[in-house]
């Protein structure tokens, strides 16, 4: 009788322990928010992003003003001069390689696309002022922009840039940052496609990439004010940036199961009963390709494999 009593009490105890273990394992699993952005409609790009017709020539090739350190990568204001064209307006004004162009005509620059956007609004013969940083000195350089043949301009240009991290929108450049696609349940879901953002918290915005970089520099969940232009009127729109919170990228219960994923969920893998040299079940997804295997011998896949450039 004593042994039967112990057997009866042992079963509920084991069930409680097993249930608690399973509950703990389930509680540690988290789902990531949807970061997808719909593709822009081809017909929308035509009216939202008219071709640039500027004919101004400056003679600078610039890059982002990053720290240059992979260990502590950071981006400082302005764009760094990588190359100066000989006998160009910039060369005649004394601009040098490694100078940092902070602003053009009072508009601060954050990415090379900002400078390109400002030049697209100008024409040859226009006077402009560049704010240059060289070492510990900041000074203004006045120059006259040269002219160029539109046919000689580069034929390829960036159509839009995606921002899955803060706005969940796709932004192009046309007299500001133009919204060409957005997730309806995202932070800018209430803005119409084609909305033109010309300011962020009062600071001018001249390109789509410039807006995205400034948004990514903000804290998740921060509330910002977008200046949205409608004709000659600019209205302020309050937007709360996407806050994804913390996400689990790996859960491991030795032998029983292992889950591993990339932070952006572009890759994930689940293994059940992993005995290292063989596993009962394995599921892996890399981009659009999905793979399943049973006992490592029975395998099949679906989707499209992708090669990273």
SERO-4910 file (N, C-alpha, C, O; in steps of 0.05 Angstrom, whole numbers):
BEGIN
 pado doro    nc1    nc2    nc3   cac1   cac2   cac3    cc1    cc2    cc3    oc1    oc2    oc3
  Unk    A     17    -24      0      0      0      0     17     25      0     10     45    -13
  Unk    A     39     25     14     57     48     16     69     55    -11     70     78    -19
  Unk    A     77     34    -25     89     38    -51     69     49    -71     75     66    -88
  Unk    A     44     39    -69     23     49    -87     17     79    -82     13     95   -100
  Unk    A     17     86    -55     12    114    -48     34    132    -60     29    153    -70
  Unk    A     59    123    -57     81    138    -68     79    141    -99     85    162   -110
  Unk    A     70    119   -112     66    120   -141     45    140   -149     48    155   -168
  Unk    A     23    140   -132      1    159   -139     10    188   -136      4    205   -153
  Unk    A     25    194   -114     34    222   -110     56    229   -129     60    253   -135
  Unk    A     71    209   -138     94    215   -156     85    224   -183     98    241   -195
  Unk    A     63    213   -193     54    220   -220     45    249   -222     53    263   -240
  Unk    A     28    259   -203     22    287   -205     46    305   -202     47    326   -216
  Unk    A     65    298   -185     89    314   -182    105    316   -208    114    337   -216
  Unk    A    108    292   -221    122    292   -247    107    308   -268    119    322   -284
  Unk    A     81    307   -267     65    322   -286     68    352   -282     69    367   -301
  Unk    A     69    360   -256     72    389   -250     99    398   -260    102    420   -271
  Unk    A    120    382   -254    147    389   -262    149    391   -293    160    411   -303
  Unk    A    137    371   -307    138    372   -336    122    395   -347    131    409   -366
  Unk    A     99    400   -335     82    423   -344     96    449   -340     95    467   -357
  Unk    A    110    452   -317    124    477   -311    147    481   -331    152    503   -340
  Unk    A    161    458   -337    183    460   -356    174    469   -383    186    486   -396
  Unk    A    152    457   -393    141    464   -419    131    493   -419    134    507   -438
  Unk    A    118    501   -397    108    529   -395    131    549   -396    129    570   -409
  Unk    A    153    542   -382    176    559   -382    188    561   -410    196    583   -418
  Unk    A    190    539   -424    201    539   -451    183    556   -469    194    570   -486
  Unk    A    156    553   -466    138    569   -483    140    598   -477    138    615   -495
  Unk    A    143    605   -451    143    633   -443    168    648   -453    168    672   -457
  Unk    A    189    633   -459    214    645   -468    213    650   -498    232    663   -508
  Unk    A    193    641   -512    191    645   -541    176    671   -545    155    676   -533
  Unk    A    187    688   -563    175    714   -569    172    717   -599    187    706   -615
  Unk    A    152    732   -607    148    737   -636    157    766   -642    154    784   -626
  Unk    A    169    769   -665    179    795   -673    158    810   -689    142    798   -703
  Unk    A    157    837   -686    137    852   -701    142    851   -731    165    847   -740
  Unk    A    121    855   -747    124    854   -776    138    879   -785    130    902   -779
  Unk    A    160    875   -801    176    898   -811    173    901   -841    188    916   -853
  Unk    A    154    886   -853    152    886   -882    141    913   -892    127    927   -877
  Unk    A    148    920   -916    139    944   -929    129    937   -957    144    924   -972
  Unk    A    105    944   -964     95    937   -991    112    949  -1013    123    971  -1009
  Unk    A    115    936  -1036    129    947  -1058    114    972  -1069     89    971  -1071
  Unk    A    128    993  -1076    115   1016  -1088    101   1009  -1114    112    993  -1129
  Unk    A     78   1021  -1119     64   1016  -1144     80   1030  -1166     86   1054  -1164
  Unk    A     86   1016  -1189    101   1029  -1210     89   1055  -1220    104   1074  -1227
  Unk    A     62   1056  -1222     50   1080  -1232     53   1103  -1212     52   1127  -1220
  Unk    A     57   1097  -1186     59   1118  -1166     86   1132  -1168     89   1155  -1162
  Unk    A    107   1117  -1176    134   1128  -1177    136   1151  -1198    151   1170  -1194
  Unk    A    120   1148  -1219    121   1168  -1240    112   1196  -1231    125   1216  -1237
  Unk    A     90   1197  -1216     80   1223  -1207     92   1232  -1180     93   1256  -1174
  Unk    A    101   1213  -1164    112   1220  -1138    141   1228  -1140    150   1245  -1125
  Unk    A    155   1217  -1159    184   1223  -1162    190   1233  -1190    200   1218  -1207
  Unk    A    184   1258  -1196    190   1269  -1223    220   1270  -1227    235   1273  -1208
  Unk    A    229   1267  -1251    258   1267  -1256    270   1294  -1250    258   1315  -1254
  Unk    A    295   1294  -1239    309   1319  -1232    318   1332  -1258    326   1319  -1277
  Unk    A    316   1359  -1258    323   1374  -1282    345   1394  -1277    348   1413  -1293
  Unk    A    360   1391  -1255    381   1410  -1249    404   1407  -1268    410   1385  -1277
  Unk    A    417   1429  -1273    441   1429  -1291    465   1440  -1278    484   1449  -1291
  Unk    A    465   1440  -1251    488   1451  -1236    510   1431  -1233    505   1407  -1229
  Unk    A    535   1441  -1235    558   1424  -1232    576   1436  -1210    584   1459  -1211
  Unk    A    583   1419  -1190    600   1428  -1168    628   1417  -1170    647   1430  -1164
  Unk    A    630   1391  -1177    656   1379  -1180    666   1364  -1155    690   1363  -1151
  Unk    A    648   1354  -1139    655   1339  -1115    644   1311  -1116    621   1307  -1123
  Unk    A    659   1292  -1107    649   1265  -1101    652   1262  -1071    673   1264  -1059
  Unk    A    629   1258  -1058    628   1257  -1028    618   1230  -1019    604   1215  -1033
  Unk    A    625   1224   -994    615   1200   -981    605   1207   -953    609   1229   -943
  Unk    A    592   1187   -940    582   1192   -913    606   1197   -894    627   1186   -897
  Unk    A    601   1215   -875    622   1223   -856    622   1204   -833    614   1211   -810
  Unk    A    632   1179   -837    632   1159   -816    659   1159   -801    678   1172   -810
  Unk    A    659   1145   -779    683   1145   -762    706   1130   -774    729   1134   -766
  Unk    A    700   1111   -793    721   1095   -805    730   1072   -788    749   1058   -796
  Unk    A    717   1067   -766    725   1045   -748    703   1024   -747    680   1031   -741
  Unk    A    709    999   -754    689    978   -753    681    972   -725    658    963   -720
  Unk    A    699    976   -705    693    969   -678    673    989   -665    657    981   -649
  Unk    A    675   1014   -673    657   1035   -662    647   1053   -685    654   1076   -686
  Unk    A    632   1041   -703    623   1056   -726    602   1077   -718    583   1071   -703
  Unk    A    606   1102   -727    588   1123   -721    587   1143   -745    606   1142   -761
  Unk    A    567   1159   -747    564   1178   -769    562   1206   -757    545   1212   -740
  Unk    A    580   1223   -766    580   1251   -757    566   1268   -778    562   1260   -801
  Unk    A    559   1293   -770    545   1311   -789    562   1317   -814    587   1316   -812
  Unk    A    549   1322   -836    563   1329   -860    570   1306   -878    565   1283   -871
  Unk    A    582   1312   -901    591   1291   -920    621   1296   -925    629   1319   -928
  Unk    A    637   1275   -927    666   1278   -930    673   1278   -960    663   1261   -975
  Unk    A    691   1296   -967    699   1298   -995    719   1275  -1001    739   1272   -988
  Unk    A    712   1259  -1022    729   1237  -1030    745   1244  -1054    768   1234  -1058
  Unk    A    735   1261  -1072    749   1269  -1096    740   1296  -1105    716   1303  -1103
  Unk    A    759   1312  -1115    753   1339  -1125    761   1339  -1155    784   1334  -1161
  Unk    A    742   1345  -1172    747   1346  -1201    764   1370  -1208    759   1392  -1198
  Unk    A    785   1366  -1224    803   1387  -1232    788   1408  -1248    770   1402  -1263
  Unk    A    795   1434  -1243    784   1457  -1257    753   1458  -1253    739   1469  -1270
  Unk    A    743   1448  -1231    715   1450  -1225    710   1474  -1206    729   1484  -1195
  Unk    A    685   1482  -1203    679   1504  -1184    690   1498  -1156    700   1516  -1142
  Unk    A    687   1473  -1147    697   1466  -1120    727   1468  -1118    738   1478  -1099
  Unk    A    741   1459  -1139    770   1460  -1139    779   1489  -1140    798   1497  -1126
  Unk    A    766   1506  -1156    773   1534  -1157    768   1549  -1131    782   1569  -1125
  Unk    A    749   1539  -1114    744   1551  -1089    762   1541  -1067    760   1550  -1044
  Unk    A    779   1521  -1073    798   1511  -1053    789   1488  -1036    801   1482  -1016
  Unk    A    767   1475  -1044    758   1451  -1029    777   1428  -1033    787   1424  -1056
  Unk    A    784   1414  -1012    804   1393  -1013    791   1366  -1006    770   1364   -993
  Unk    A    806   1345  -1014    798   1318  -1006    800   1316   -975    819   1327   -963
  Unk    A    781   1302   -963    778   1299   -934    766   1322   -920    761   1321   -896
  Unk    A    760   1344   -934    743   1365   -922    716   1353   -917    707   1334   -930
  Unk    A    701   1365   -898    674   1356   -892    655   1379   -899    658   1401   -888
  Unk    A    637   1374   -918    617   1395   -925    594   1392   -906    579   1372   -906
  Unk    A    590   1411   -888    569   1410   -868    542   1420   -878    522   1409   -870
  Unk    A    542   1439   -896    517   1451   -905    521   1464   -932    543   1472   -940
  Unk    A    499   1466   -946    498   1481   -972    475   1501   -970    452   1494   -967
  Unk    A    482   1526   -973    462   1548   -971    446   1546   -945    422   1550   -945
  Unk    A    459   1539   -923    446   1537   -897    432   1512   -891    422   1508   -869
  Unk    A    430   1493   -911    416   1468   -907    437   1447   -899    455   1441   -914
  Unk    A    433   1436   -875    453   1416   -865    452   1390   -882    430   1382   -891
  Unk    A    475   1378   -885    478   1353   -901    483   1330   -882    498   1333   -862
  Unk    A    471   1307   -888    475   1283   -872    485   1260   -889    500   1243   -879
  Unk    A    477   1259   -914    485   1237   -932    491   1250   -959    482   1272   -965
  Unk    A    506   1236   -976    512   1247  -1003    487   1254  -1019    488   1272  -1035
  Unk    A    466   1239  -1015    441   1244  -1030    430   1272  -1024    416   1283  -1040
  Unk    A    436   1282  -1000    427   1310   -993    439   1330  -1012    426   1347  -1022
  Unk    A    466   1327  -1016    480   1345  -1034    470   1342  -1063    466   1362  -1077
  Unk    A    465   1317  -1072    455   1312  -1098    428   1325  -1102    422   1337  -1123
  Unk    A    411   1323  -1082    384   1334  -1084    385   1364  -1086    369   1376  -1101
  Unk    A    402   1377  -1071    404   1406  -1072    415   1415  -1099    405   1435  -1110
  Unk    A    434   1401  -1110    445   1408  -1136    424   1404  -1158    424   1419  -1178
  Unk    A    406   1385  -1154    385   1380  -1174    366   1403  -1176    351   1406  -1196
  Unk    A    365   1420  -1156    347   1443  -1156    360   1468  -1168    347   1487  -1175
  Unk    A    386   1467  -1171    402   1490  -1180    408   1488  -1210    404   1468  -1223
  Unk    A    419   1510  -1220    427   1512  -1248    455   1524  -1250    464   1537  -1231
  Unk    A    468   1519  -1272    494   1531  -1276    493   1562  -1275    475   1574  -1286
  Unk    A    512   1574  -1261    513   1603  -1258    502   1612  -1231    505   1635  -1224
  Unk    A    488   1594  -1216    477   1602  -1190    500   1605  -1170    519   1590  -1171
  Unk    A    497   1624  -1152    516   1627  -1130    507   1610  -1107    483   1608  -1101
  Unk    A    526   1598  -1093    520   1581  -1070    542   1584  -1049    564   1592  -1055
  Unk    A    535   1577  -1025    554   1578  -1002    556   1551   -989    535   1539   -981
  Unk    A    580   1540   -987    585   1515   -974    598   1521   -947    616   1537   -945
  Unk    A    588   1507   -926    601   1508   -900    620   1484   -898    611   1461   -899
  Unk    A    646   1489   -895    666   1469   -896    679   1466   -869    685   1486   -855
  Unk    A    684   1441   -861    699   1435   -836    726   1423   -845    726   1403   -859
  Unk    A    748   1434   -835    774   1424   -841    791   1424   -815    797   1446   -805
  Unk    A    797   1400   -805    810   1399   -779    792   1410   -757    770   1401   -754
  Unk    A    802   1431   -743    786   1443   -722    775   1470   -731    766   1486   -714
  Unk    A    774   1475   -757    765   1501   -767    740   1496   -785    739   1478   -801
  Unk    A    720   1513   -781    696   1513   -798    695   1540   -812    696   1561   -799
  Unk    A    691   1540   -838    690   1565   -853    671   1563   -876    663   1541   -884
  Unk    A    663   1586   -887    644   1587   -910    659   1591   -935    678   1607   -936
  Unk    A    651   1578   -956    663   1581   -983    641   1589  -1002    621   1574  -1006
  Unk    A    644   1612  -1015    624   1621  -1035    635   1614  -1063    659   1619  -1069
  Unk    A    618   1604  -1080    627   1597  -1107    603   1599  -1126    580   1600  -1118
  Unk    A    610   1598  -1152    589   1598  -1173    588   1570  -1185    609   1560  -1195
  Unk    A    565   1558  -1186    562   1532  -1197    566   1532  -1227    558   1551  -1241
  Unk    A    579   1511  -1237    583   1509  -1265    558   1496  -1278    541   1486  -1265
  Unk    A    557   1497  -1305    536   1485  -1319    544   1457  -1330    568   1452  -1333
  Unk    A    524   1441  -1335    530   1414  -1346    508   1407  -1365    485   1416  -1363
  Unk    A    514   1390  -1384    494   1380  -1403    479   1358  -1389    490   1339  -1379
  Unk    A    452   1361  -1389    436   1340  -1376    441   1313  -1389    439   1293  -1375
  Unk    A    448   1312  -1414    453   1286  -1427    478   1273  -1416    481   1249  -1417
  Unk    A    496   1289  -1404    521   1278  -1393    518   1269  -1364    536   1257  -1353
  Unk    A    494   1275  -1352    490   1267  -1325    487   1237  -1323    479   1224  -1342
  Unk    A    493   1225  -1299    490   1196  -1296    461   1188  -1301    443   1201  -1292
  Unk    A    458   1166  -1317    432   1157  -1324    418   1141  -1302    393   1141  -1300
  Unk    A    433   1129  -1284    422   1114  -1262    420   1130  -1237    440   1145  -1230
  Unk    A    399   1129  -1223    396   1143  -1197    380   1126  -1178    364   1109  -1186
  Unk    A    383   1132  -1152    369   1117  -1132    339   1124  -1133    332   1148  -1130
  Unk    A    322   1104  -1136    293   1110  -1137    282   1115  -1110    267   1135  -1106
  Unk    A    288   1098  -1091    278   1102  -1063    294   1085  -1044    310   1068  -1053
  Unk    A    292   1090  -1019    306   1076   -998    286   1066   -977    267   1080   -970
  Unk    A    289   1041   -968    271   1029   -949    279   1035   -920    303   1037   -914
  Unk    A    259   1039   -903    264   1044   -875    246   1025   -859    225   1033   -850
  Unk    A    255    999   -854    239    981   -839    243    985   -809    228    973   -793
  Unk    A    262   1001   -800    269   1003   -772    253   1024   -756    247   1020   -733
  Unk    A    246   1046   -769    232   1068   -754    205   1075   -765    186   1078   -750
  Unk    A    203   1078   -792    178   1087   -804    163   1066   -819    139   1069   -824
  Unk    A    177   1044   -826    165   1023   -843    153   1035   -868    131   1029   -876
  Unk    A    170   1052   -881    162   1065   -905    185   1064   -926    208   1058   -919
  Unk    A    178   1070   -951    198   1072   -972    198   1102   -981    177   1113   -987
  Unk    A    222   1114   -981    224   1143   -986    241   1149  -1010    263   1138  -1013
  Unk    A    230   1165  -1028    245   1175  -1051    253   1204  -1047    248   1216  -1026
  Unk    A    265   1216  -1067    274   1244  -1065    262   1261  -1088    265   1254  -1111
  Unk    A    248   1282  -1080    237   1301  -1099    228   1326  -1083    206   1327  -1072
  Unk    A    246   1346  -1081    241   1370  -1065    234   1361  -1036    215   1372  -1024
  Unk    A    249   1343  -1025    244   1332   -999    244   1302  -1000    253   1290  -1020
  Unk    A    233   1290   -979    231   1260   -979    202   1253   -985    183   1262   -972
  Unk    A    198   1237  -1006    171   1230  -1016    165   1202  -1008    180   1183  -1013
  Unk    A    142   1198   -995    133   1171   -987    121   1157  -1011    101   1165  -1021
  Unk    A    135   1135  -1019    125   1121  -1043    112   1094  -1036     99   1082  -1052
  Unk    A    115   1085  -1011    102   1061  -1001    104   1061   -971    123   1071   -960
  Unk    A     83   1048   -958     85   1046   -929     66   1024   -919     46   1017   -932
  Unk    A     73   1013   -896     56    993   -883     33   1008   -870     37   1027   -855
  Unk    A      8   1000   -876    -15   1014   -866    -16   1015   -836    -27   1034   -824
  Unk    A     -5    994   -822     -5    993   -793     21   1004   -781     26   1000   -758
  Unk    A     38   1016   -798     63   1027   -789     61   1055   -779     39   1067   -779
  Unk    A     83   1067   -770     83   1094   -758     73   1115   -778     60   1135   -769
  Unk    A     78   1112   -804     69   1132   -823     45   1122   -840     41   1131   -862
  Unk    A     30   1103   -829      8   1091   -843    -14   1110   -850    -29   1106   -869
  Unk    A    -16   1133   -835    -37   1152   -840    -30   1172   -862    -47   1187   -871
  Unk    A     -4   1172   -870      4   1190   -892     -3   1178   -918     -1   1153   -922
  Unk    A    -11   1194   -937    -18   1185   -964      8   1179   -980     28   1193   -976
  Unk    A      8   1159   -997     30   1155  -1015     33   1180  -1033     13   1190  -1044
  Unk    A     57   1191  -1034     62   1216  -1048     66   1239  -1030     73   1261  -1038
  Unk    A     61   1235  -1003     65   1256   -984     95   1264   -984    112   1247   -986
  Unk    A     99   1290   -983    127   1301   -985    135   1313   -958    123   1332   -949
  Unk    A    155   1301   -946    165   1310   -920    189   1329   -924    208   1321   -937
  Unk    A    187   1353   -914    208   1373   -919    221   1381   -893    240   1397   -893
  Unk    A    212   1370   -870    225   1377   -845    221   1355   -825    201   1341   -825
  Unk    A    241   1352   -807    239   1334   -785    246   1349   -759    268   1358   -755
  Unk    A    225   1353   -742    228   1369   -718    240   1397   -725    256   1407   -710
  Unk    A    231   1408   -747    238   1435   -755    263   1437   -771    269   1458   -783
  Unk    A    279   1415   -774    303   1415   -790    296   1407   -819    281   1388   -823
  Unk    A    308   1421   -839    301   1416   -867    309   1388   -875    329   1377   -867
  Unk    A    292   1375   -892    297   1349   -904    297   1353   -934    278   1364   -945
  Unk    A    318   1343   -947    320   1348   -976    322   1322   -992    320   1322  -1017
  Unk    A    325   1299   -979    327   1273   -993    315   1251   -977    312   1253   -952
  Unk    A    307   1229   -991    295   1207   -977    315   1193   -958    309   1187   -936
  Unk    A    340   1189   -968    360   1175   -952    368   1193   -928    373   1183   -906
  Unk    A    368   1219   -932    374   1237   -910    353   1235   -888    360   1235   -864
  Unk    A    328   1232   -895    307   1229   -875    310   1202   -861    308   1201   -836
  Unk    A    315   1181   -876    318   1154   -863    341   1154   -844    338   1143   -822
  Unk    A    364   1165   -851    387   1165   -833    381   1180   -807    389   1172   -786
  Unk    A    367   1203   -810    360   1218   -787    340   1204   -769    342   1205   -744
  Unk    A    321   1189   -781    302   1174   -765    315   1151   -751    309   1145   -728
  Unk    A    334   1137   -765    347   1114   -752    364   1123   -729    369   1108   -710
  Unk    A    374   1148   -730    390   1159   -707    373   1165   -683    384   1168   -661
  Unk    A    347   1166   -686    329   1171   -663    324   1145   -648    328   1123   -658
  Unk    A    314   1148   -623    309   1125   -606    283   1112   -615    264   1125   -622
  Unk    A    282   1085   -613    256   1071   -619    234   1081   -600    238   1085   -576
  Unk    A    211   1085   -612    188   1095   -596    187   1125   -592    169   1135   -580
  Unk    A    208   1139   -602    209   1168   -598    187   1181   -615    181   1172   -637
  Unk    A    176   1203   -605    155   1217   -620    168   1241   -634    182   1257   -622
  Unk    A    164   1242   -661    177   1263   -677    155   1278   -692    132   1269   -695
  Unk    A    163   1302   -703    144   1318   -718    154   1320   -747    177   1329   -752
  Unk    A    138   1311   -766    145   1312   -794    131   1336   -806    107   1340   -802
  Unk    A    146   1353   -821    134   1375   -835    126   1365   -863    143   1360   -880
  Unk    A    100   1362   -868     90   1351   -893     79   1374   -910     61   1389   -902
  Unk    A     90   1376   -934     83   1398   -952     59   1390   -969     58   1369   -980
  Unk    A     40   1409   -971     17   1406   -989     14   1433  -1004      1   1451   -994
  Unk    A     26   1434  -1028     27   1460  -1042     46   1479  -1027     69   1472  -1022
  Unk    A     36   1502  -1020     52   1522  -1005     49   1520   -975     60   1535   -960
  Unk    A     32   1501   -967     26   1498   -938     41   1474   -927     42   1453   -939
  Unk    A     53   1478   -904     67   1456   -890     53   1451   -864     50   1468   -847
  Unk    A     43   1426   -860     29   1419   -836     47   1400   -820     61   1383   -831
  Unk    A     45   1402   -794     60   1385   -776     44   1359   -770     20   1360   -763
  Unk    A     57   1337   -772     45   1311   -767     62   1297   -745     86   1292   -749
  Unk    A     49   1290   -723     63   1276   -702     64   1246   -708     44   1233   -714
  Unk    A     88   1234   -706     92   1206   -712    108   1193   -689    128   1204   -680
  Unk    A     99   1170   -681    114   1154   -661    130   1132   -675    118   1115   -688
  Unk    A    156   1133   -674    173   1115   -688    170   1086   -678    162   1082   -655
  Unk    A    175   1067   -695    172   1039   -689    189   1031   -665    213   1038   -665
  Unk    A    178   1018   -646    193   1007   -623    189    977   -623    168    968   -614
  Unk    A    209    962   -631    206    933   -633    211    920   -606    202    897   -602
  Unk    A    224    933   -587    230    920   -562    252    900   -566    264    898   -587
  Unk    A    258    885   -545    279    864   -546    267    839   -559    243    833   -556
  Unk    A    284    824   -573    275    800   -586    294    777   -580    318    781   -578
  Unk    A    283    753   -579    299    730   -574    310    719   -600    295    715   -619
  Unk    A    336    715   -600    348    704   -624    358    675   -621    365    662   -641
  Unk    A    358    665   -596    366    637   -593    354    626   -567    355    639   -546
  Unk    A    343    602   -570    333    587   -547    343    558   -550    340    546   -571
  Unk    A    356    548   -530    367    521   -531    360    505   -507    366    513   -484
  Unk    A    348    482   -511    343    462   -490    359    438   -499    350    424   -517
  Unk    A    381    433   -486    399    411   -495    385    386   -503    368    376   -488
  Unk    A    392    376   -526    381    351   -538    352    355   -548    346    346   -570
  Unk    A    335    367   -532    306    369   -539    301    387   -563    289    378   -583
  Unk    A    310    412   -561    303    431   -583    322    455   -582    333    462   -561
  Unk    A    326    467   -606    342    491   -609    329    509   -629    321    500   -651
  Unk    A    327    534   -622    317    554   -641    338    576   -644    348    586   -624
  Unk    A    344    584   -669    364    604   -674    354    622   -697    343    612   -717
  Unk    A    358    648   -694    347    666   -715    365    691   -717    378    698   -697
  Unk    A    365    704   -740    379    729   -744    362    751   -730    338    748   -729
  Unk    A    375    773   -721    359    794   -708    337    805   -725    316    813   -714
  Unk    A    340    806   -752    319    817   -769    301    796   -780    283    801   -797
  Unk    A    303    771   -770    286    749   -778    289    741   -807    272    728   -818
  Unk    A    311    749   -820    316    741   -847    324    712   -849    322    700   -870
  Unk    A    334    701   -827    343    673   -825    334    662   -798    337    675   -778
  Unk    A    323    637   -799    316    624   -774    318    594   -778    316    583   -800
  Unk    A    323    580   -755    326    551   -756    315    539   -730    318    550   -709
  Unk    A    301    516   -733    290    502   -710    298    472   -713    295    460   -734
  Unk    A    309    461   -691    317    433   -691    304    419   -667    305    429   -645
  Unk    A    292    396   -672    280    380   -651    295    354   -648    302    341   -667
  Unk    A    300    346   -623    316    322   -616    343    322   -631    347    308   -650
  Unk    A    360    340   -621    386    343   -634    407    327   -619    415    334   -597
  Unk    A    416    306   -632    437    289   -621    464    295   -634    482    278   -634
  Unk    A    467    319   -644    492    329   -656    499    315   -682    501    328   -703
  Unk    A    502    289   -682    508    275   -707    483    268   -723    485    262   -747
  Unk    A    459    270   -711    434    265   -724    412    279   -709    413    282   -685
  Unk    A    392    288   -723    369    302   -710    343    290   -721    342    281   -744
  Unk    A    322    291   -704    296    281   -713    284    298   -734    274    289   -754
  Unk    A    284    325   -729    271    343   -747    286    370   -748    296    379   -727
  Unk    A    289    381   -772    303    407   -774    289    424   -795    282    415   -817
  Unk    A    283    448   -787    271    468   -805    289    492   -806    298    502   -786
  Unk    A    294    503   -831    311    526   -834    299    544   -856    289    534   -876
  Unk    A    300    570   -851    291    589   -871    313    610   -874    322    622   -855
  Unk    A    320    615   -899    340    635   -906    329    652   -928    329    645   -951
  Unk    A    319    676   -920    305    693   -940    279    680   -949    262    674   -932
  Unk    A    276    676   -975    252    663   -985    253    633   -988    234    621   -996
  Unk    A    276    621   -981    280    592   -984    275    578   -957    285    587   -937
  Unk    A    259    557   -958    253    541   -934    262    512   -939    259    501   -960
  Unk    A    274    501   -918    284    473   -920    275    457   -896    275    467   -873
  Unk    A    267    432   -901    259    413   -880    275    387   -883    282    379   -905
  Unk    A    282    375   -861    296    349   -862    287    333   -838    282    343   -816
  Unk    A    285    306   -843    278    287   -822    300    266   -820    308    254   -840
  Unk    A    311    263   -796    333    244   -792    357    250   -810    373    232   -815
  Unk    A    359    274   -820    380    284   -837    381    270   -865    395    279   -883
  Unk    A    365    249   -869    366    235   -894    344    243   -913    347    241   -937
  Unk    A    321    251   -902    298    258   -918    296    289   -918    289    301   -898
  Unk    A    301    301   -941    302    330   -943    286    340   -966    285    327   -987
  Unk    A    274    363   -963    261    377   -985    261    407   -979    264    415   -956
  Unk    A    259    423  -1000    260    452   -998    239    465  -1016    230    453  -1035
  Unk    A    233    490  -1010    214    505  -1026    223    534  -1026    240    542  -1009
  Unk    A    211    550  -1043    219    578  -1044    241    583  -1064    248    565  -1079
  Unk    A    253    606  -1062    274    614  -1081    299    619  -1065    299    635  -1046
  Unk    A    320    606  -1072    346    611  -1060    357    637  -1070    354    644  -1093
  Unk    A    371    652  -1052    382    677  -1059    411    678  -1054    421    668  -1034
  Unk    A    426    692  -1071    455    696  -1067    459    725  -1058    449    743  -1071
  Unk    A    473    728  -1036    478    754  -1025    501    766  -1041    522    754  -1045
  Unk    A    497    791  -1050    518    805  -1065    540    816  -1047    559    828  -1057
***
